[in-house]
Amino acid sequence: MTIRRIPAGLLAPAGVTAALALLPVGYLLVRAGEGGAGGVAATLLRARTAELALRSLGLAAAVTVLCTAIGISLAWLVVRSDLPGRRVFGVLAALPLAVPSYVAAYTWVAATDIEGFAGSVLVLTLCSYPYVYLPVAAALSRMDPAAEEVALSLGRSRFGVVLRQLRPSAAAGALLVAMYVLAEFGAVAIMRFDVFTTQIYTSYRAGFNRTPAAVLGLLLVLVTLVVVAAESRTRGRAAYAMRGAPARRPPAVRLGGAARAAATAWCAALAGLAVGFPLASICYWLADGSSAGVDAAALAEAVAATLGVAAAGALLTTALAVPVGVVAARYRGRTAAFLEQSTYVGHSLPGIVMALSLVFFAVRYVPAVYQRWPLLVVAYAVLFMPAAVGAVRASVLQSPPVLEEVARSLGRTPLRALREVTLPLALPGVLAGAALVFLTAMKELPATLLLRPTGMDTLATELWTETGSGAYGAAAPYAALLMLLAAVPGFVLGRRSLEEAS
C-alpha cells in the first residue's frame, strides 16, 4: 500500500457509495432530533439501554470469536492438510450460508429447549462462520508456501507464519460476522434474547413516538464504528502480495491417525449441526405438511421475485463496492479510512430501520420509486456493502502494486492501470463477493417485508408469514426452495475455495 492522492475518477464514485451508506444515519438524526435533547438523554440514561449494549456486544463478541476459530481451523484443514474428503468438507463448510438464521432458529427451538444467549450464540455461529472460512480459505489457496518453508528452516512455526499472512482476510471476515450479529433480528427474536435490534423493532411497533428507536439506532451506529475501528487496528497495514501464480504443491500438513480422526470428526460435526440438522427439520416439515398441498403458482412467483431482486442487488452492490475496495487497499489517509468505514454503518442497522429511512427519503424526494423494486435493491446494496467491499479489498491487496507501477511507466493513467491490470487479477475475489451478496440478499427479511412492492412476495417473506402463524408444514416448501436456491452459490463458493489449492 502506498501513500498517493486518490484520483478523482475513483474518489467520486467511492464518495457516492459512502453517501448512500450514510443515508440511514441522516434519517436517524432527523428522528432523534424531533424528540429534543431531553428525549435523547432520557433514552441514553436508562438502565435498560446499558443492559442492551452489554447484551449486543457480548453476543457479537462470543459469535465472532467462535466463528474466527472455526473458520480458520476449517480453512487450514481443507486447504493445507490431507484431511480425508477435504473437497466435500470444503463445500459443506460454505453451505451454512444457504440457511437463513431465522429458519435455523426455528428448527432448534422446535426440537430443543435451548433459547436465550446460548441459543443465539449457537444459531448465529453455525450460520456465520463461513464469512470467515471463505476469505481465509481463498487467502490460503493463493499463499506462497515458500515463506513457510523458509520459516521452518529457521526453526519458526509454520502456523505462526501463516496466521500473520492471514490477518487481513481473517479480520475482514470477523468484522463481517460482528456486523451481521449486531444487525440480526429474526434469530434473536425467536430465541427470546433481547438486544438492540429487537428493542428498536418493539419501539417502532409500540406507538408513534419513534425517538427512542432512533436514539438506539444511532447508538448502534456508534457501537459499529467502534468495532470497525478496532478491526482496522487489528488488521493494521498488513498487505501480502504475491508475484506470479501460487506454487502447485501437495497439502503441507500430514495428519496422523489420531489427528486425522479428530479432524474428520470436527468437520463432520460442524456440517451436521450447521446443515444436517436444519435440513432434517425441513424434511420433517415437508412430510408433515404434504397433505395440505402446494400452490405451485405462488411458489414460482416467489422464486422469480427472489432471484430477480437478489441478482439486481448483487450487481448494484458490487458496482458500488469496487471503488471503495480499491481505495481501501491502495491508499492511506483519513479520506480512504472514512470511505471504507462508512460502508459498514448501514450494515450495522436493523433492516427495519434501513427500510424506514429509505421510505422517508423516497416519499420526500423521489416519490417515483416508492413501493417499487429499485428501492428494495438499494436497501440490499446498503445493507450488504461490507461483504463486497471486504472481498474487493482482500483481492486487490493480493495483487502486486508493482504491476500497476509498470503499467503507469508505460503511459497508462492510474485508472486505466487499475482497469486493465488490477481488476482482472482481482476478478475472482470480486465475483466471490458478489455471490456472497446474492446469497445474503435472498435470505434478507425485515427490509424486504417493508419495501417490497405491493403484491410481490419472496421466499423469505412467504416463509416468515407461514412460520409466524405456526404453520410449519405450509412453510416447508418455501424453506426448502430457499435453502436449495441458496445452496447453489454456496456450493460454488465452497468449490472455489479449493480450486487453487488442488
KOLMI-489333 format. One record per residue (C-alpha): chain; x, y, z; residue number from 0. Coordinates in nm, 4 decimals. Example, Ala and Ser with C-alpha at 12.3 -4.5 7.8 and 13.67 -1.06 7.14 Angstrom:
! residues 2
PT  chain         x         y         z    n
PT      A    1.2300   -0.4500    0.7800    0
PT      A    1.3670   -0.1060    0.7140    1
! end
This chain:
! residues 502
PT  chain         x         y         z    n
PT      A    0.0000    0.0000    0.0000    0
PT      A    0.1381    0.3392   -0.0952    1
PT      A    0.0551    0.6956    0.0015    2
PT      A   -0.0828    0.8713   -0.3040    3
PT      A   -0.3609    1.1125   -0.3814    4
PT      A   -0.6815    0.9327   -0.4726    5
PT      A   -0.7683    1.0009   -0.8391    6
PT      A   -1.0864    1.1998   -0.8917    7
PT      A   -1.2240    0.9259   -1.1167    8
PT      A   -1.2006    0.6867   -0.8219    9
PT      A   -1.2845    0.9291   -0.5432   10
PT      A   -1.6163    1.0443   -0.6934   11
PT      A   -1.7855    0.7008   -0.7212   12
PT      A   -1.6448    0.5998   -0.3819   13
PT      A   -1.7971    0.9176   -0.2381   14
PT      A   -2.1353    0.8297   -0.3886   15
PT      A   -2.1168    0.4864   -0.2252   16
PT      A   -2.0283    0.6382    0.1122   17
PT      A   -2.3122    0.8927    0.0874   18
PT      A   -2.5622    0.6186    0.0093   19
PT      A   -2.4368    0.4083    0.3011   20
PT      A   -2.4708    0.7037    0.5401   21
PT      A   -2.8232    0.7937    0.4271   22
PT      A   -2.9931    0.5993    0.7111   23
PT      A   -2.7877    0.7944    0.9650   24
PT      A   -2.9423    1.1160    0.8344   25
PT      A   -3.2872    0.9676    0.8902   26
PT      A   -3.1947    0.8678    1.2464   27
PT      A   -3.0603    1.2149    1.3219   28
PT      A   -3.3832    1.3754    1.1995   29
PT      A   -3.5988    1.1369    1.4012   30
PT      A   -3.3870    1.1696    1.7147   31
PT      A   -3.3860    1.5486    1.6825   32
PT      A   -3.7641    1.5550    1.6857   33
PT      A   -3.7570    1.4422    2.0482   34
PT      A   -3.5194    1.7171    2.1594   35
PT      A   -3.2205    1.6895    2.3895   36
PT      A   -3.4408    1.5791    2.6771   37
PT      A   -3.5821    1.2826    2.4888   38
PT      A   -3.2360    1.1734    2.3730   39
PT      A   -3.0928    1.1978    2.7248   40
PT      A   -3.3856    1.0078    2.8748   41
PT      A   -3.3271    0.7172    2.6379   42
PT      A   -2.9496    0.7093    2.6775   43
PT      A   -2.9550    0.7264    3.0576   44
PT      A   -3.1988    0.4401    3.1057   45
PT      A   -3.0546    0.1324    3.2741   46
PT      A   -3.2190   -0.0736    3.0003   47
PT      A   -3.0024    0.0961    2.7362   48
PT      A   -2.6802   -0.0067    2.9121   49
PT      A   -2.8135   -0.3595    2.9504   50
PT      A   -2.8963   -0.3803    2.5794   51
PT      A   -2.5495   -0.2536    2.4886   52
PT      A   -2.3828   -0.5207    2.7028   53
PT      A   -2.6096   -0.7912    2.5603   54
PT      A   -2.5451   -0.6883    2.1982   55
PT      A   -2.1687   -0.6542    2.2423   56
PT      A   -2.1446   -0.9768    2.4391   57
PT      A   -2.3342   -1.1693    2.1741   58
PT      A   -2.1279   -1.0171    1.8920   59
PT      A   -1.8004   -1.0887    2.0729   60
PT      A   -1.8882   -1.4509    2.1514   61
PT      A   -2.0075   -1.5312    1.7999   62
PT      A   -1.7130   -1.3514    1.6356   63
PT      A   -1.4530   -1.5356    1.8434   64
PT      A   -1.6153   -1.8726    1.7772   65
PT      A   -1.6596   -1.8043    1.4040   66
PT      A   -1.2976   -1.6933    1.3717   67
PT      A   -1.1686   -2.0073    1.5417   68
PT      A   -1.3993   -2.2339    1.3405   69
PT      A   -1.3345   -2.0578    1.0091   70
PT      A   -0.9543   -2.0626    1.0397   71
PT      A   -0.9428   -2.4229    1.1598   72
PT      A   -1.1686   -2.5437    0.8780   73
PT      A   -0.9792   -2.3492    0.6132   74
PT      A   -0.6468   -2.4853    0.7404   75
PT      A   -0.7715   -2.8459    0.7390   76
PT      A   -0.9402   -2.8193    0.3990   77
PT      A   -0.6676   -2.6298    0.2131   78
PT      A   -0.3414   -2.7259    0.3847   79
PT      A   -0.3894   -3.0789    0.5207   80
PT      A   -0.4516   -3.4236    0.3756   81
PT      A   -0.7892   -3.4450    0.5505   82
PT      A   -0.9944   -3.7332    0.4054   83
PT      A   -1.2788   -3.5979    0.1946   84
PT      A   -1.1476   -3.2436    0.2218   85
PT      A   -1.3173   -3.1423   -0.1035   86
PT      A   -1.6552   -3.2499    0.0312   87
PT      A   -1.5927   -3.0779    0.3625   88
PT      A   -1.4810   -2.7651    0.1773   89
PT      A   -1.8146   -2.7445    0.0003   90
PT      A   -2.0125   -2.8263    0.3151   91
PT      A   -1.8282   -2.5526    0.5044   92
PT      A   -1.9828   -2.2876    0.2771   93
PT      A   -2.3365   -2.4298    0.2731   94
PT      A   -2.4491   -2.2773    0.6084   95
PT      A   -2.4775   -1.9520    0.4136   96
PT      A   -2.7800   -2.1121    0.2477   97
PT      A   -2.9575   -2.1485    0.5830   98
PT      A   -3.1393   -1.8310    0.6927   99
PT      A   -3.0699   -1.7595    1.0581  100
PT      A   -3.4414   -1.7364    1.1385  101
PT      A   -3.5007   -2.0766    0.9792  102
PT      A   -3.2140   -2.2271    1.1802  103
PT      A   -3.3533   -2.0697    1.4962  104
PT      A   -3.6977   -2.2192    1.4333  105
PT      A   -3.5511   -2.5665    1.3826  106
PT      A   -3.3616   -2.5527    1.7120  107
PT      A   -3.6490   -2.4027    1.9115  108
PT      A   -3.8944   -2.6584    1.7728  109
PT      A   -3.6676   -2.9541    1.8552  110
PT      A   -3.4931   -2.8474    2.1778  111
PT      A   -3.5354   -2.6285    2.4827  112
PT      A   -3.2380   -2.4073    2.4019  113
PT      A   -3.3005   -2.0334    2.3820  114
PT      A   -3.1676   -1.7032    2.5188  115
PT      A   -2.7978   -1.6170    2.4956  116
PT      A   -2.6771   -1.9742    2.4492  117
PT      A   -2.9287   -2.0451    2.1740  118
PT      A   -2.8479   -1.7201    1.9945  119
PT      A   -2.4745   -1.7910    2.0077  120
PT      A   -2.5267   -2.1448    1.8770  121
PT      A   -2.7511   -2.0487    1.5849  122
PT      A   -2.5592   -1.7391    1.4767  123
PT      A   -2.2234   -1.9158    1.4992  124
PT      A   -2.3420   -2.2070    1.2854  125
PT      A   -2.4871   -1.9651    1.0273  126
PT      A   -2.1982   -1.7149    1.0238  127
PT      A   -1.8661   -1.8987    1.0349  128
PT      A   -1.8467   -1.9240    0.6506  129
PT      A   -1.7913   -1.5449    0.6473  130
PT      A   -1.4502   -1.6197    0.7988  131
PT      A   -1.3885   -1.9552    0.6329  132
PT      A   -1.4303   -1.8341    0.2738  133
PT      A   -1.1821   -1.5413    0.2711  134
PT      A   -0.9302   -1.7351    0.4813  135
PT      A   -0.9508   -2.0401    0.2539  136
PT      A   -0.9079   -1.8169   -0.0520  137
PT      A   -0.6030   -1.6499    0.1046  138
PT      A   -0.4515   -1.9865    0.1979  139
PT      A   -0.5027   -2.1111   -0.1575  140
PT      A   -0.3111   -1.8157   -0.3037  141
PT      A   -0.0403   -1.8030   -0.0376  142
PT      A    0.3119   -1.8891   -0.1467  143
PT      A    0.4320   -2.1860    0.0642  144
PT      A    0.7942   -2.0782    0.0136  145
PT      A    0.7651   -1.8353    0.3064  146
PT      A    0.6551   -2.1206    0.5310  147
PT      A    0.9473   -2.3364    0.4200  148
PT      A    1.1909   -2.0577    0.4964  149
PT      A    1.0352   -2.0147    0.8401  150
PT      A    1.0663   -2.3875    0.9081  151
PT      A    1.4316   -2.3816    0.8078  152
PT      A    1.4859   -2.1058    1.0650  153
PT      A    1.3139   -2.3004    1.3406  154
PT      A    0.9923   -2.0958    1.3313  155
PT      A    0.6370   -2.2251    1.3482  156
PT      A    0.4625   -2.2797    1.0158  157
PT      A    0.1243   -2.1923    1.1663  158
PT      A    0.2571   -1.8665    1.3124  159
PT      A    0.3833   -1.7504    0.9732  160
PT      A    0.0557   -1.8420    0.8070  161
PT      A   -0.1544   -1.6668    1.0702  162
PT      A    0.0428   -1.3469    1.0213  163
PT      A   -0.0298   -1.3507    0.6488  164
PT      A   -0.3941   -1.4422    0.7061  165
PT      A   -0.4573   -1.1441    0.9312  166
PT      A   -0.6200   -0.9163    0.6671  167
PT      A   -0.8558   -1.1885    0.5422  168
PT      A   -0.9437   -1.3184    0.8881  169
PT      A   -1.0018   -0.9655    1.0194  170
PT      A   -1.2309   -0.8827    0.7258  171
PT      A   -1.4342   -1.1977    0.7854  172
PT      A   -1.4519   -1.1416    1.1619  173
PT      A   -1.5709   -0.7852    1.1074  174
PT      A   -1.8433   -0.9084    0.8756  175
PT      A   -1.9566   -1.1582    1.1397  176
PT      A   -1.9662   -0.8884    1.4096  177
PT      A   -2.1699   -0.6580    1.1861  178
PT      A   -2.4073   -0.9405    1.0971  179
PT      A   -2.4671   -1.0269    1.4626  180
PT      A   -2.5186   -0.6656    1.5694  181
PT      A   -2.7840   -0.6207    1.2990  182
PT      A   -2.9502   -0.9616    1.3442  183
PT      A   -3.3202   -0.9597    1.4257  184
PT      A   -3.5004   -1.2802    1.3294  185
PT      A   -3.2894   -1.5377    1.5128  186
PT      A   -3.2554   -1.3431    1.8390  187
PT      A   -3.6272   -1.2648    1.8378  188
PT      A   -3.7112   -1.6336    1.8026  189
PT      A   -3.4569   -1.7209    2.0719  190
PT      A   -3.6181   -1.4602    2.3020  191
PT      A   -3.2907   -1.2791    2.3597  192
PT      A   -3.3478   -0.9041    2.3760  193
PT      A   -3.0796   -0.6893    2.2085  194
PT      A   -3.0669   -0.3524    2.0325  195
PT      A   -3.2437   -0.4756    1.7200  196
PT      A   -3.5388   -0.6359    1.8977  197
PT      A   -3.5830   -0.3330    2.1204  198
PT      A   -3.5758   -0.0974    1.8211  199
PT      A   -3.8372   -0.3094    1.6455  200
PT      A   -4.0554   -0.3120    1.9579  201
PT      A   -4.0214    0.0631    1.9955  202
PT      A   -4.1260    0.1234    1.6339  203
PT      A   -4.4286   -0.1031    1.6721  204
PT      A   -4.5301    0.0327    2.0131  205
PT      A   -4.6550    0.3769    1.9046  206
PT      A   -4.5985    0.6937    1.7080  207
PT      A   -4.3091    0.8188    1.9229  208
PT      A   -4.0066    0.6861    1.7367  209
PT      A   -3.7470    0.8964    1.9170  210
PT      A   -3.6291    0.6122    2.1468  211
PT      A   -3.5867    0.3784    1.8499  212
PT      A   -3.3914    0.6435    1.6566  213
PT      A   -3.1647    0.7082    1.9559  214
PT      A   -3.0984    0.3366    1.9973  215
PT      A   -3.0271    0.3155    1.6257  216
PT      A   -2.7690    0.5937    1.6500  217
PT      A   -2.6139    0.4215    1.9496  218
PT      A   -2.5902    0.1046    1.7428  219
PT      A   -2.4122    0.3046    1.4712  220
PT      A   -2.1642    0.4271    1.7317  221
PT      A   -2.1018    0.0725    1.8510  222
PT      A   -2.0436   -0.0285    1.4894  223
PT      A   -1.7881    0.2454    1.4341  224
PT      A   -1.6021    0.1348    1.7460  225
PT      A   -1.5952   -0.2247    1.6204  226
PT      A   -1.4796   -0.1147    1.2732  227
PT      A   -1.2025    0.0984    1.4258  228
PT      A   -1.0918   -0.1970    1.6385  229
PT      A   -1.0814   -0.4205    1.3298  230
PT      A   -0.8777   -0.1600    1.1436  231
PT      A   -0.6199   -0.1534    1.4231  232
PT      A   -0.6117   -0.5343    1.4324  233
PT      A   -0.5591   -0.5516    1.0565  234
PT      A   -0.3013   -0.2731    1.0675  235
PT      A   -0.1214   -0.2009    0.7424  236
PT      A   -0.0704   -0.5636    0.6571  237
PT      A   -0.0705   -0.6372    0.2862  238
PT      A    0.0759   -0.9547    0.1457  239
PT      A    0.1009   -0.9572   -0.2307  240
PT      A    0.2421   -1.2413   -0.4371  241
PT      A    0.4262   -1.2240   -0.7644  242
PT      A    0.3068   -1.4790   -1.0131  243
PT      A    0.0793   -1.7750   -0.9596  244
PT      A    0.0987   -1.9749   -0.6360  245
PT      A    0.3112   -2.2851   -0.6395  246
PT      A    0.1114   -2.6020   -0.7024  247
PT      A    0.2144   -2.8351   -0.4220  248
PT      A    0.0519   -3.1179   -0.2292  249
PT      A   -0.1002   -3.0441    0.1125  250
PT      A    0.1721   -2.9342    0.3509  251
PT      A    0.0408   -3.0976    0.6693  252
PT      A    0.0151   -3.4742    0.7021  253
PT      A   -0.2315   -3.5806    0.9691  254
PT      A   -0.1515   -3.8804    1.1878  255
PT      A   -0.4026   -4.1426    1.2916  256
PT      A   -0.5473   -3.9720    1.5999  257
PT      A   -0.5235   -3.6249    1.4455  258
PT      A   -0.6885   -3.7468    1.1271  259
PT      A   -0.9805   -3.8993    1.3206  260
PT      A   -1.0230   -3.5877    1.5371  261
PT      A   -1.0112   -3.3536    1.2359  262
PT      A   -1.2638   -3.5635    1.0442  263
PT      A   -1.4975   -3.5753    1.3442  264
PT      A   -1.4665   -3.1971    1.3902  265
PT      A   -1.5555   -3.1212    1.0283  266
PT      A   -1.8364   -3.3771    1.0223  267
PT      A   -1.9868   -3.2450    1.3468  268
PT      A   -1.9913   -2.8885    1.2169  269
PT      A   -2.1506   -2.9949    0.8890  270
PT      A   -2.4112   -3.1982    1.0743  271
PT      A   -2.5065   -2.9182    1.3133  272
PT      A   -2.4984   -2.6334    1.0603  273
PT      A   -2.6510   -2.8087    0.7571  274
PT      A   -2.7767   -3.1545    0.8504  275
PT      A   -2.9959   -3.0535    1.1441  276
PT      A   -3.1892   -2.7737    0.9632  277
PT      A   -3.2226   -2.9932    0.6543  278
PT      A   -3.3673   -3.2796    0.8587  279
PT      A   -3.6170   -3.0410    1.0180  280
PT      A   -3.7215   -2.9054    0.6784  281
PT      A   -3.7751   -3.2613    0.5536  282
PT      A   -3.9921   -3.3327    0.8574  283
PT      A   -4.1993   -3.0211    0.7860  284
PT      A   -4.2361   -3.1249    0.4228  285
PT      A   -4.3591   -3.4697    0.5203  286
PT      A   -4.5895   -3.3313    0.7883  287
PT      A   -4.7455   -3.0727    0.5567  288
PT      A   -4.7610   -3.2802    0.2364  289
PT      A   -5.1340   -3.3433    0.2763  290
PT      A   -5.2081   -2.9695    0.2647  291
PT      A   -5.0985   -2.9396   -0.0974  292
PT      A   -4.8639   -2.6890   -0.2600  293
PT      A   -4.9587   -2.3739   -0.4502  294
PT      A   -4.7241   -2.4161   -0.7467  295
PT      A   -4.8065   -2.0745   -0.8949  296
PT      A   -4.7317   -1.8934   -0.5690  297
PT      A   -4.4060   -2.0859   -0.5339  298
PT      A   -4.2989   -1.9982   -0.8867  299
PT      A   -4.3765   -1.6296   -0.8377  300
PT      A   -4.1847   -1.6231   -0.5107  301
PT      A   -3.8837   -1.7917   -0.6709  302
PT      A   -3.8801   -1.5464   -0.9634  303
PT      A   -3.9091   -1.2469   -0.7321  304
PT      A   -3.6360   -1.3776   -0.5002  305
PT      A   -3.3865   -1.4424   -0.7795  306
PT      A   -3.4631   -1.1167   -0.9585  307
PT      A   -3.4201   -0.8739   -0.6687  308
PT      A   -3.1243   -1.0664   -0.5231  309
PT      A   -2.9401   -1.0618   -0.8566  310
PT      A   -3.0083   -0.6911   -0.9048  311
PT      A   -2.8923   -0.6250   -0.5502  312
PT      A   -2.5692   -0.8191   -0.6035  313
PT      A   -2.4915   -0.6297   -0.9264  314
PT      A   -2.5539   -0.2875   -0.7742  315
PT      A   -2.3665   -0.3690   -0.4534  316
PT      A   -2.0600   -0.4937   -0.6390  317
PT      A   -2.0542   -0.1926   -0.8712  318
PT      A   -2.0690    0.0432   -0.5726  319
PT      A   -1.8131   -0.1566   -0.3719  320
PT      A   -1.5338   -0.1730   -0.6311  321
PT      A   -1.4125    0.1902   -0.5988  322
PT      A   -1.4298    0.1780   -0.2177  323
PT      A   -1.2477   -0.1547   -0.2011  324
PT      A   -0.9718   -0.0304   -0.4311  325
PT      A   -0.9281    0.2888   -0.2278  326
PT      A   -0.9111    0.0871    0.0959  327
PT      A   -0.6468   -0.1447   -0.0496  328
PT      A   -0.4263    0.1040   -0.2325  329
PT      A   -0.4451    0.4334   -0.0410  330
PT      A   -0.3933    0.5535    0.3140  331
PT      A   -0.5171    0.8555    0.4978  332
PT      A   -0.8301    0.9879    0.6613  333
PT      A   -1.0264    1.0059    0.3380  334
PT      A   -0.9600    0.6434    0.2499  335
PT      A   -1.0408    0.5307    0.6047  336
PT      A   -1.3638    0.7318    0.6086  337
PT      A   -1.4792    0.5950    0.2728  338
PT      A   -1.4202    0.2370    0.3788  339
PT      A   -1.5618    0.2614    0.7306  340
PT      A   -1.8742    0.4476    0.6177  341
PT      A   -1.9857    0.1440    0.4178  342
PT      A   -2.0147   -0.0578    0.7386  343
PT      A   -2.2606    0.1828    0.9007  344
PT      A   -2.5679    0.0717    0.7073  345
PT      A   -2.4867   -0.2936    0.7636  346
PT      A   -2.4998   -0.2410    1.1403  347
PT      A   -2.8573   -0.1155    1.1349  348
PT      A   -3.1621   -0.3416    1.1611  349
PT      A   -3.3387   -0.3979    0.8319  350
PT      A   -3.6483   -0.2206    0.9593  351
PT      A   -3.4502    0.0988    1.0324  352
PT      A   -3.2906    0.0819    0.6899  353
PT      A   -3.6298    0.0324    0.5259  354
PT      A   -3.7951    0.3180    0.7114  355
PT      A   -3.5094    0.5539    0.6272  356
PT      A   -3.5435    0.4741    0.2566  357
PT      A   -3.9213    0.5164    0.2742  358
PT      A   -3.8684    0.8545    0.4437  359
PT      A   -3.6227    0.9586    0.1692  360
PT      A   -3.8313    0.8269   -0.1208  361
PT      A   -4.1592    0.9855   -0.0084  362
PT      A   -3.9962    1.3252    0.0348  363
PT      A   -3.7511    1.3384   -0.2554  364
PT      A   -3.8040    1.0525   -0.5052  365
PT      A   -4.1742    0.9529   -0.4900  366
PT      A   -4.1498    0.7718   -0.8238  367
PT      A   -3.9527    0.4837   -0.6646  368
PT      A   -4.1754    0.4462   -0.3584  369
PT      A   -4.3112    0.0896   -0.3363  370
PT      A   -4.1047   -0.0080   -0.6394  371
PT      A   -3.8381   -0.2778   -0.6593  372
PT      A   -3.5442   -0.0349   -0.7189  373
PT      A   -3.5860    0.0922   -0.3631  374
PT      A   -3.5544   -0.2639   -0.2309  375
PT      A   -3.2421   -0.3183   -0.4429  376
PT      A   -3.0852   -0.0026   -0.2973  377
PT      A   -3.1636   -0.1329    0.0514  378
PT      A   -2.9789   -0.4560   -0.0284  379
PT      A   -2.6810   -0.2559   -0.1523  380
PT      A   -2.6582   -0.0520    0.1678  381
PT      A   -2.7165   -0.3494    0.3962  382
PT      A   -2.4679   -0.5864    0.2349  383
PT      A   -2.1989   -0.3456    0.1144  384
PT      A   -1.9329   -0.4736    0.3615  385
PT      A   -1.9363   -0.8216    0.2076  386
PT      A   -1.8493   -0.6825   -0.1349  387
PT      A   -1.6049   -0.4179   -0.0071  388
PT      A   -1.4180   -0.6744    0.2015  389
PT      A   -1.3901   -0.9130   -0.0935  390
PT      A   -1.2651   -0.6394   -0.3288  391
PT      A   -1.0138   -0.5077   -0.0745  392
PT      A   -0.8734   -0.8529    0.0076  393
PT      A   -0.8419   -0.9406   -0.3633  394
PT      A   -0.6734   -0.6117   -0.4562  395
PT      A   -0.4309   -0.6482   -0.1626  396
PT      A   -0.3098   -0.9763   -0.3102  397
PT      A   -0.2497   -0.8124   -0.6479  398
PT      A    0.1117   -0.6807   -0.6581  399
PT      A    0.1171   -0.2966   -0.6730  400
PT      A    0.4344   -0.3144   -0.8817  401
PT      A    0.2286   -0.4285   -1.1807  402
PT      A    0.0296   -0.1058   -1.1680  403
PT      A    0.3527    0.0918   -1.1471  404
PT      A    0.4859   -0.0878   -1.4541  405
PT      A    0.1629   -0.0088   -1.6417  406
PT      A    0.1904    0.3576   -1.5431  407
PT      A    0.5533    0.3674   -1.6589  408
PT      A    0.4251    0.2544   -1.9992  409
PT      A    0.1937    0.5539   -2.0216  410
PT      A   -0.1233    0.4199   -1.8610  411
PT      A   -0.3208    0.6537   -1.6375  412
PT      A   -0.3863    0.5341   -1.2793  413
PT      A   -0.7468    0.4489   -1.3609  414
PT      A   -0.6557    0.2689   -1.6816  415
PT      A   -0.3862    0.0700   -1.4991  416
PT      A   -0.6454   -0.0220   -1.2396  417
PT      A   -0.8968   -0.1267   -1.5041  418
PT      A   -0.6533   -0.3238   -1.7219  419
PT      A   -0.4222   -0.4767   -1.4605  420
PT      A   -0.5526   -0.4794   -1.1048  421
PT      A   -0.9213   -0.5550   -1.1527  422
PT      A   -0.8664   -0.8535   -1.3879  423
PT      A   -0.6326   -1.0068   -1.1290  424
PT      A   -0.8823   -0.9394   -0.8501  425
PT      A   -1.1855   -1.0547   -1.0504  426
PT      A   -1.2227   -1.3998   -0.8861  427
PT      A   -1.2415   -1.2425   -0.5407  428
PT      A   -1.4807   -0.9721   -0.6633  429
PT      A   -1.7128   -1.2351   -0.8095  430
PT      A   -1.6970   -1.4297   -0.4831  431
PT      A   -1.8083   -1.1155   -0.3010  432
PT      A   -2.0956   -1.0727   -0.5477  433
PT      A   -2.2042   -1.4326   -0.4892  434
PT      A   -2.1942   -1.3728   -0.1146  435
PT      A   -2.4165   -1.0657   -0.1527  436
PT      A   -2.6557   -1.2630   -0.3740  437
PT      A   -2.6792   -1.5328   -0.1083  438
PT      A   -2.7436   -1.2865    0.1723  439
PT      A   -2.9972   -1.0843   -0.0257  440
PT      A   -3.2075   -1.3939   -0.0966  441
PT      A   -3.2402   -1.4514    0.2791  442
PT      A   -3.2998   -1.0891    0.3872  443
PT      A   -3.6282   -1.0447    0.5710  444
PT      A   -3.7082   -0.7167    0.7580  445
PT      A   -3.6278   -0.4705    0.4769  446
PT      A   -3.7949   -0.6982    0.2215  447
PT      A   -4.1116   -0.7088    0.4293  448
PT      A   -4.1352   -0.3280    0.4341  449
PT      A   -4.0015   -0.2327    0.0898  450
PT      A   -4.1289   -0.4993   -0.1480  451
PT      A   -4.3846   -0.3730   -0.3991  452
PT      A   -4.7486   -0.4493   -0.3285  453
PT      A   -4.8313   -0.7988   -0.4470  454
PT      A   -4.4700   -0.9165   -0.4636  455
PT      A   -4.3639   -1.1885   -0.2203  456
PT      A   -4.0253   -1.3534   -0.1935  457
PT      A   -3.9471   -1.6936   -0.0479  458
PT      A   -3.8299   -1.5255    0.2722  459
PT      A   -4.1489   -1.3227    0.3236  460
PT      A   -4.3754   -1.6191    0.2476  461
PT      A   -4.1734   -1.8339    0.4854  462
PT      A   -4.1970   -1.5736    0.7611  463
PT      A   -4.5726   -1.5368    0.7132  464
PT      A   -4.6367   -1.9093    0.7454  465
PT      A   -4.3988   -1.9758    1.0341  466
PT      A   -4.5248   -1.6684    1.2174  467
PT      A   -4.8621   -1.8384    1.2464  468
PT      A   -4.7069   -2.1719    1.3397  469
PT      A   -4.7893   -2.3326    1.0041  470
PT      A   -4.4600   -2.5183    0.9693  471
PT      A   -4.5987   -2.7627    0.7141  472
PT      A   -4.7176   -2.4822    0.4847  473
PT      A   -4.3852   -2.3023    0.5287  474
PT      A   -4.1793   -2.6095    0.4426  475
PT      A   -4.1896   -2.5743    0.0586  476
PT      A   -4.0698   -2.2133    0.0800  477
PT      A   -3.7955   -2.3055    0.3257  478
PT      A   -3.6839   -2.5974    0.1118  479
PT      A   -3.6700   -2.3901   -0.2073  480
PT      A   -3.4904   -2.1048   -0.0324  481
PT      A   -3.2248   -2.3410    0.1003  482
PT      A   -3.1969   -2.5155   -0.2370  483
PT      A   -3.1509   -2.1923   -0.4320  484
PT      A   -2.9082   -2.0522   -0.1771  485
PT      A   -2.7135   -2.3778   -0.1810  486
PT      A   -2.6138   -2.3247   -0.5460  487
PT      A   -2.3942   -2.0158   -0.4937  488
PT      A   -2.2892   -2.1627   -0.1573  489
PT      A   -2.1680   -2.4732   -0.3403  490
PT      A   -1.9835   -2.2578   -0.5942  491
PT      A   -1.8142   -2.0601   -0.3183  492
PT      A   -1.7096   -2.3786   -0.1454  493
PT      A   -1.5681   -2.5268   -0.4649  494
PT      A   -1.3857   -2.2055   -0.5434  495
PT      A   -1.2087   -2.2160   -0.2076  496
PT      A   -1.0495   -2.5449   -0.3158  497
PT      A   -0.9755   -2.4870   -0.6839  498
PT      A   -0.6485   -2.3051   -0.6342  499
PT      A   -0.5391   -2.5437   -0.3617  500
PT      A   -0.5716   -2.8537   -0.5800  501
! end
